């Protein structure tokens, strides 16, 4: 059992006992719907030639694609599309669990139970006698419990607070997750002003690197600028990955608007001056701001 810094702990999870409030229990029809879905996945693995041939490795890239499609659906605000894409991700959870079960490994029950135990263990302020004043304190306790769990697993190599940050995350999101984990154990700037000073320091060092002509140093210092900006964004409660995606979408919309307007006059971007393109950019911007 993991214990957060204040000494309180969540009760050990016992699947035979219900520790949640009765009002949150799932209805029989919802449980039957899940059971039907799980049964269909099992039958697909038996009867569909394509599904039967798949392995964890062969479909792992599809899970990544489905996760991004969930993000796209959230960004679009399309509830029906989000419902469909979440179903696709859920299918992959069941599919991988079924592959494992067929090979004598874990089952979907094991997956759900392990996650349930983790949620109870890492929320002692909900299921135990700990107290949490705000979301930051919750995250700090979460990271401390995770660190203790790794230490208790007795791995050959010493655990790190950064364990668990996937290598394949987009770089901005990876930087944010590493900084959040470090902050969770107290390795952080005292306040936002100090974080911003670091941004200014890194920008100046990047400018000096550009002037020096050293290609390796230039790349290294630019990485430091991005890392420092991500850190400050965390203080400003901005997800840098989401922010940059939004800016990319905005840039795409406005460039396409410019191209469409120019197409009506028989011209392309290559054939107009920067001033003309900039005027159309502002036209697109004003159109968005005015709805």
DRENDO-1510 file (C-alpha; in Angstrom, 1 decimal, always signed):
<recs>
REC; n; res; u; v; w
REC; 1; UNK; +0.0; +0.0; +0.0 .
REC; 2; UNK; +1.4; +3.4; -1.0 .
REC; 3; UNK; +1.3; +6.3; +1.4 .
REC; 4; UNK; +1.3; +9.9; +0.4 .
REC; 5; UNK; +3.4; +12.6; +2.1 .
REC; 6; UNK; +0.8; +13.4; +4.7 .
REC; 7; UNK; +0.9; +9.8; +6.0 .
REC; 8; UNK; -2.8; +9.0; +5.1 .
REC; 9; UNK; -3.5; +6.0; +2.9 .
REC; 10; UNK; -6.3; +4.6; +0.8 .
REC; 11; UNK; -7.8; +1.2; +1.9 .
REC; 12; UNK; -6.5; -1.9; +0.2 .
REC; 13; UNK; -8.8; -2.7; -2.7 .
REC; 14; UNK; -11.0; -5.8; -2.3 .
REC; 15; UNK; -12.9; -6.7; -5.5 .
REC; 16; UNK; -15.5; -8.5; -3.3 .
REC; 17; UNK; -16.4; -5.2; -1.6 .
REC; 18; UNK; -17.9; -2.1; -3.1 .
REC; 19; UNK; -16.1; +1.0; -1.8 .
REC; 20; UNK; -17.9; +3.4; -4.1 .
REC; 21; UNK; -21.2; +5.1; -3.4 .
REC; 22; UNK; -24.3; +3.1; -4.6 .
REC; 23; UNK; -25.4; +5.9; -6.9 .
REC; 24; UNK; -22.5; +5.3; -9.2 .
REC; 25; UNK; -23.2; +1.6; -9.7 .
REC; 26; UNK; -23.7; +0.7; -13.4 .
REC; 27; UNK; -27.2; -0.5; -14.4 .
REC; 28; UNK; -27.8; -4.1; -15.6 .
REC; 29; UNK; -28.5; -3.0; -19.2 .
REC; 30; UNK; -25.2; -1.1; -19.4 .
REC; 31; UNK; -23.3; -4.2; -18.1 .
REC; 32; UNK; -25.1; -6.4; -20.7 .
REC; 33; UNK; -24.1; -3.9; -23.4 .
REC; 34; UNK; -20.5; -4.3; -22.4 .
REC; 35; UNK; -20.7; -8.1; -22.3 .
REC; 36; UNK; -22.2; -8.2; -25.8 .
REC; 37; UNK; -19.4; -6.0; -27.1 .
REC; 38; UNK; -16.7; -8.2; -25.5 .
REC; 39; UNK; -18.4; -11.3; -26.9 .
REC; 40; UNK; -18.4; -9.9; -30.4 .
REC; 41; UNK; -14.7; -9.1; -30.2 .
REC; 42; UNK; -14.1; -12.7; -29.1 .
REC; 43; UNK; -16.1; -14.1; -32.1 .
REC; 44; UNK; -14.3; -11.8; -34.5 .
REC; 45; UNK; -11.0; -13.3; -33.3 .
REC; 46; UNK; -12.3; -16.7; -34.1 .
REC; 47; UNK; -14.3; -16.2; -37.3 .
REC; 48; UNK; -12.7; -13.3; -39.1 .
REC; 49; UNK; -9.6; -14.1; -41.1 .
REC; 50; UNK; -8.1; -10.6; -40.7 .
REC; 51; UNK; -8.9; -10.2; -37.0 .
REC; 52; UNK; -7.6; -13.7; -36.3 .
REC; 53; UNK; -4.2; -12.9; -37.9 .
REC; 54; UNK; -3.5; -9.8; -35.9 .
REC; 55; UNK; -1.0; -9.4; -33.1 .
REC; 56; UNK; -0.1; -6.8; -30.5 .
REC; 57; UNK; +2.6; -5.5; -32.9 .
REC; 58; UNK; +0.5; -5.5; -36.1 .
REC; 59; UNK; -2.2; -3.3; -34.7 .
REC; 60; UNK; -0.3; -1.0; -32.3 .
REC; 61; UNK; -0.1; +1.8; -34.9 .
REC; 62; UNK; -3.8; +1.7; -35.3 .
REC; 63; UNK; -4.3; +2.4; -31.6 .
REC; 64; UNK; -2.2; +5.6; -32.0 .
REC; 65; UNK; -4.3; +6.7; -35.0 .
REC; 66; UNK; -7.5; +6.1; -33.1 .
REC; 67; UNK; -6.3; +8.2; -30.1 .
REC; 68; UNK; -5.5; +11.1; -32.5 .
REC; 69; UNK; -8.9; +10.7; -34.0 .
REC; 70; UNK; -10.4; +11.1; -30.6 .
REC; 71; UNK; -8.5; +14.3; -30.2 .
REC; 72; UNK; -9.7; +15.6; -33.5 .
REC; 73; UNK; -13.3; +14.8; -32.5 .
REC; 74; UNK; -12.9; +16.7; -29.3 .
REC; 75; UNK; -11.3; +19.7; -31.1 .
REC; 76; UNK; -14.2; +19.7; -33.6 .
REC; 77; UNK; -16.8; +19.7; -30.8 .
REC; 78; UNK; -18.7; +16.9; -32.6 .
REC; 79; UNK; -20.3; +14.8; -29.9 .
REC; 80; UNK; -21.4; +12.0; -32.3 .
REC; 81; UNK; -18.0; +11.7; -33.8 .
REC; 82; UNK; -16.4; +11.6; -30.3 .
REC; 83; UNK; -18.7; +8.8; -29.4 .
REC; 84; UNK; -17.7; +6.8; -32.4 .
REC; 85; UNK; -13.9; +7.4; -31.9 .
REC; 86; UNK; -14.1; +6.5; -28.2 .
REC; 87; UNK; -15.7; +3.2; -29.3 .
REC; 88; UNK; -12.8; +2.5; -31.6 .
REC; 89; UNK; -10.3; +3.1; -28.8 .
REC; 90; UNK; -12.4; +0.8; -26.5 .
REC; 91; UNK; -12.3; -1.8; -29.2 .
REC; 92; UNK; -8.6; -1.8; -29.2 .
REC; 93; UNK; -8.5; -2.3; -25.4 .
REC; 94; UNK; -10.7; -5.3; -25.8 .
REC; 95; UNK; -8.8; -6.6; -28.8 .
REC; 96; UNK; -5.4; -6.5; -27.2 .
REC; 97; UNK; -6.8; -8.1; -24.0 .
REC; 98; UNK; -8.3; -10.9; -26.1 .
REC; 99; UNK; -5.0; -11.5; -27.9 .
REC; 100; UNK; -3.3; -11.8; -24.5 .
REC; 101; UNK; -5.9; -14.1; -23.1 .
REC; 102; UNK; -5.6; -16.4; -26.1 .
REC; 103; UNK; -1.9; -16.6; -25.5 .
REC; 104; UNK; -2.3; -17.5; -21.8 .
REC; 105; UNK; -1.7; -13.9; -20.6 .
REC; 106; UNK; -3.9; -11.3; -18.9 .
REC; 107; UNK; -7.6; -10.9; -19.5 .
REC; 108; UNK; -9.8; -7.9; -19.8 .
REC; 109; UNK; -10.9; -8.6; -16.2 .
REC; 110; UNK; -7.2; -8.3; -15.2 .
REC; 111; UNK; -6.9; -5.0; -17.1 .
REC; 112; UNK; -9.9; -3.5; -15.4 .
REC; 113; UNK; -9.1; -4.8; -11.9 .
REC; 114; UNK; -5.4; -3.5; -12.2 .
REC; 115; UNK; -6.7; -0.1; -13.2 .
REC; 116; UNK; -9.3; -0.1; -10.5 .
REC; 117; UNK; -6.7; -0.9; -7.8 .
REC; 118; UNK; -4.4; +1.8; -9.1 .
REC; 119; UNK; -7.2; +4.5; -9.1 .
REC; 120; UNK; -8.2; +3.6; -5.5 .
REC; 121; UNK; -4.5; +3.5; -4.4 .
REC; 122; UNK; -3.7; +6.8; -5.9 .
REC; 123; UNK; -6.8; +8.6; -4.6 .
REC; 124; UNK; -6.4; +8.3; -0.8 .
REC; 125; UNK; -8.3; +11.6; -0.5 .
REC; 126; UNK; -11.4; +9.9; -2.0 .
REC; 127; UNK; -11.1; +6.3; -0.8 .
REC; 128; UNK; -9.0; +6.8; +2.3 .
REC; 129; UNK; -8.5; +9.3; +5.1 .
REC; 130; UNK; -6.1; +11.7; +3.3 .
REC; 131; UNK; -7.1; +15.3; +2.5 .
REC; 132; UNK; -6.4; +17.2; -0.7 .
REC; 133; UNK; -6.9; +21.0; -0.8 .
REC; 134; UNK; -6.6; +21.5; -4.6 .
REC; 135; UNK; -5.8; +19.9; -7.9 .
REC; 136; UNK; -2.1; +20.6; -7.5 .
REC; 137; UNK; -1.9; +18.7; -4.2 .
REC; 138; UNK; -3.7; +15.8; -5.8 .
REC; 139; UNK; -1.2; +15.6; -8.6 .
REC; 140; UNK; +1.7; +15.9; -6.2 .
REC; 141; UNK; +0.3; +13.0; -4.1 .
REC; 142; UNK; -0.3; +11.0; -7.3 .
REC; 143; UNK; +3.4; +11.4; -8.4 .
REC; 144; UNK; +4.7; +10.5; -4.9 .
REC; 145; UNK; +2.6; +7.3; -4.8 .
REC; 146; UNK; +3.8; +6.4; -8.3 .
REC; 147; UNK; +7.4; +6.8; -7.3 .
REC; 148; UNK; +6.9; +4.7; -4.2 .
REC; 149; UNK; +5.2; +2.0; -6.3 .
REC; 150; UNK; +8.2; +1.8; -8.5 .
REC; 151; UNK; +10.6; +1.6; -5.6 .
REC; 152; UNK; +8.5; -1.3; -4.1 .
REC; 153; UNK; +8.6; -3.2; -7.3 .
REC; 154; UNK; +12.3; -3.8; -6.7 .
REC; 155; UNK; +13.5; -3.3; -10.3 .
REC; 156; UNK; +17.2; -3.8; -11.1 .
REC; 157; UNK; +17.8; -0.2; -11.9 .
REC; 158; UNK; +16.8; +2.6; -9.5 .
REC; 159; UNK; +13.5; +4.2; -10.4 .
REC; 160; UNK; +13.2; +7.7; -11.7 .
REC; 161; UNK; +10.4; +10.2; -11.3 .
REC; 162; UNK; +10.4; +10.4; -15.1 .
REC; 163; UNK; +9.6; +6.7; -15.5 .
REC; 164; UNK; +6.4; +6.3; -17.4 .
REC; 165; UNK; +6.7; +9.2; -19.8 .
REC; 166; UNK; +6.4; +7.5; -23.2 .
REC; 167; UNK; +9.3; +8.0; -25.6 .
REC; 168; UNK; +7.0; +8.3; -28.5 .
REC; 169; UNK; +4.9; +11.2; -27.2 .
REC; 170; UNK; +5.0; +14.4; -29.4 .
REC; 171; UNK; +7.9; +16.4; -28.1 .
REC; 172; UNK; +5.9; +19.3; -26.6 .
REC; 173; UNK; +3.6; +16.9; -24.8 .
REC; 174; UNK; +6.6; +14.8; -23.6 .
REC; 175; UNK; +8.3; +18.0; -22.2 .
REC; 176; UNK; +5.1; +18.9; -20.4 .
REC; 177; UNK; +4.7; +15.5; -18.8 .
REC; 178; UNK; +8.3; +15.4; -17.7 .
REC; 179; UNK; +8.0; +18.8; -16.1 .
REC; 180; UNK; +4.7; +17.9; -14.4 .
REC; 181; UNK; +6.3; +14.8; -12.9 .
REC; 182; UNK; +9.4; +16.7; -11.7 .
REC; 183; UNK; +7.1; +19.4; -10.2 .
REC; 184; UNK; +5.1; +16.7; -8.5 .
REC; 185; UNK; +8.1; +15.9; -6.3 .
REC; 186; UNK; +9.2; +19.5; -5.7 .
REC; 187; UNK; +11.7; +20.0; -8.5 .
REC; 188; UNK; +10.3; +23.2; -10.0 .
REC; 189; UNK; +10.7; +27.0; -10.2 .
REC; 190; UNK; +9.3; +28.8; -7.1 .
REC; 191; UNK; +6.8; +30.8; -9.2 .
REC; 192; UNK; +5.8; +31.8; -12.8 .
REC; 193; UNK; +8.1; +34.9; -12.8 .
REC; 194; UNK; +11.2; +32.7; -12.3 .
REC; 195; UNK; +10.0; +30.4; -15.1 .
REC; 196; UNK; +9.6; +33.4; -17.4 .
REC; 197; UNK; +13.1; +34.6; -16.6 .
REC; 198; UNK; +14.3; +31.3; -17.8 .
REC; 199; UNK; +12.5; +31.7; -21.1 .
REC; 200; UNK; +14.2; +35.1; -21.6 .
REC; 201; UNK; +17.6; +33.6; -20.7 .
REC; 202; UNK; +17.2; +30.8; -23.2 .
REC; 203; UNK; +16.0; +33.1; -26.0 .
REC; 204; UNK; +19.1; +35.2; -25.5 .
REC; 205; UNK; +21.3; +32.1; -25.6 .
REC; 206; UNK; +19.6; +31.0; -28.7 .
REC; 207; UNK; +20.2; +34.3; -30.4 .
REC; 208; UNK; +23.9; +34.1; -29.5 .
REC; 209; UNK; +24.1; +30.5; -30.8 .
REC; 210; UNK; +22.6; +31.7; -34.2 .
REC; 211; UNK; +25.1; +34.5; -34.4 .
REC; 212; UNK; +28.0; +32.0; -33.6 .
REC; 213; UNK; +27.2; +29.9; -36.7 .
REC; 214; UNK; +27.5; +26.7; -34.6 .
REC; 215; UNK; +24.8; +24.4; -36.0 .
REC; 216; UNK; +24.8; +21.9; -33.1 .
REC; 217; UNK; +24.7; +24.7; -30.5 .
REC; 218; UNK; +21.9; +26.5; -32.4 .
REC; 219; UNK; +19.7; +23.4; -32.3 .
REC; 220; UNK; +20.5; +22.7; -28.7 .
REC; 221; UNK; +19.7; +26.2; -27.6 .
REC; 222; UNK; +16.4; +26.3; -29.6 .
REC; 223; UNK; +15.4; +23.1; -27.8 .
REC; 224; UNK; +16.1; +24.9; -24.5 .
REC; 225; UNK; +13.8; +27.8; -25.6 .
REC; 226; UNK; +11.0; +25.4; -26.4 .
REC; 227; UNK; +11.5; +23.5; -23.2 .
REC; 228; UNK; +11.4; +26.7; -21.1 .
REC; 229; UNK; +8.3; +27.9; -23.0 .
REC; 230; UNK; +6.5; +24.7; -22.2 .
REC; 231; UNK; +7.4; +25.1; -18.6 .
REC; 232; UNK; +6.0; +28.6; -18.4 .
REC; 233; UNK; +2.9; +27.5; -20.3 .
REC; 234; UNK; +2.3; +25.0; -17.5 .
REC; 235; UNK; +2.2; +28.0; -15.0 .
REC; 236; UNK; -0.2; +29.7; -17.4 .
REC; 237; UNK; -2.4; +26.6; -17.4 .
REC; 238; UNK; -1.8; +26.2; -21.2 .
REC; 239; UNK; -1.3; +22.8; -22.8 .
REC; 240; UNK; +1.5; +23.5; -25.3 .
REC; 241; UNK; +0.6; +20.6; -27.6 .
REC; 242; UNK; -3.1; +21.7; -27.7 .
REC; 243; UNK; -2.1; +25.3; -28.2 .
REC; 244; UNK; +0.3; +24.6; -31.1 .
REC; 245; UNK; -2.3; +22.3; -32.8 .
REC; 246; UNK; -4.8; +25.1; -32.6 .
REC; 247; UNK; -2.4; +27.5; -34.1 .
REC; 248; UNK; -1.5; +25.0; -36.9 .
REC; 249; UNK; -5.2; +24.6; -37.6 .
REC; 250; UNK; -5.6; +28.4; -37.7 .
REC; 251; UNK; -2.7; +28.8; -40.0 .
REC; 252; UNK; -4.1; +26.1; -42.3 .
REC; 253; UNK; -7.6; +27.8; -42.4 .
REC; 254; UNK; -6.2; +31.2; -43.3 .
REC; 255; UNK; -3.8; +30.0; -45.9 .
REC; 256; UNK; -6.6; +28.0; -47.6 .
REC; 257; UNK; -8.8; +31.1; -47.4 .
REC; 258; UNK; -6.1; +33.1; -49.2 .
REC; 259; UNK; -5.6; +30.5; -51.8 .
REC; 260; UNK; -9.4; +30.3; -52.4 .
REC; 261; UNK; -9.7; +34.1; -52.8 .
REC; 262; UNK; -6.7; +34.2; -55.2 .
REC; 263; UNK; -8.1; +31.3; -57.2 .
REC; 264; UNK; -11.1; +33.4; -58.1 .
REC; 265; UNK; -8.8; +35.9; -59.7 .
REC; 266; UNK; -6.8; +33.3; -61.5 .
REC; 267; UNK; -3.7; +33.7; -59.3 .
REC; 268; UNK; -1.6; +31.7; -56.8 .
REC; 269; UNK; +0.3; +32.5; -53.7 .
REC; 270; UNK; +3.5; +32.5; -55.7 .
REC; 271; UNK; +2.2; +35.3; -57.9 .
REC; 272; UNK; +1.3; +37.9; -55.3 .
REC; 273; UNK; +3.3; +40.2; -53.2 .
REC; 274; UNK; +3.7; +39.7; -49.5 .
REC; 275; UNK; +1.6; +42.8; -48.9 .
REC; 276; UNK; -1.3; +41.4; -50.9 .
REC; 277; UNK; -1.1; +38.1; -49.1 .
REC; 278; UNK; -0.9; +39.8; -45.8 .
REC; 279; UNK; -4.0; +41.8; -46.6 .
REC; 280; UNK; -5.9; +38.6; -47.4 .
REC; 281; UNK; -4.6; +37.1; -44.2 .
REC; 282; UNK; -6.0; +40.0; -42.2 .
REC; 283; UNK; -9.3; +39.6; -44.1 .
REC; 284; UNK; -9.4; +35.9; -43.0 .
REC; 285; UNK; -8.6; +36.8; -39.5 .
REC; 286; UNK; -11.3; +39.5; -39.3 .
REC; 287; UNK; -13.8; +37.1; -40.8 .
REC; 288; UNK; -13.0; +34.5; -38.0 .
REC; 289; UNK; -13.2; +37.1; -35.3 .
REC; 290; UNK; -16.6; +38.4; -36.6 .
REC; 291; UNK; -18.0; +34.9; -36.9 .
</recs>
